[in-house]
Amino acid sequence: MLKPGISCIVSNTMDAEWCTSVLKETIVLHGKPEMCNTDQGSQFTSHEFTQVLLDNNIKISMDGKGRALDNIYIERFRRSLKYEHV
């Protein structure tokens, strides 16, 4: 169960437009983080997504290519969510 004030947004595609809209909503709801860390997926390296980060003075941090183990916990969570609950 989610705590009050916390939302969950799910997408089948995770394209740049969707990721950017989630980023913008997160900034509105929770404020600007100091840094945003992602992998190097095309949605996160897109001009649309990175421009929102730059416009809000949010530092951009990306895991190295081929470094799946850098974010293994969230990748496992996403897999479990996708196959067990969606």
C-alpha positions, 0 to 999 in steps of 0.5 A: 500500500502506498503512503499518502502523497506518494503515487505510482505510475506505470507504462508499457513503453517507457518512452522519452515523452512518458519519462519526461512527464513523470519527471516533471510531475515528480518535480512539481509534487516533491521539489527538485532533487540535487541529482538524477541518476539513470541508466543510459537508455534512449529515453533518459539521454533524449534532449527532451528529458535532459533539458528538463534536468538542465532547466531545473539545475539538476545534476545528471548522473548516468550508470556506465554502459553495460553496468546492469549491476549498478542498479540491480535492486531497482531492476529486480523490483521492476521485474517483480512488479511487471510479472507479478502485479501488472 
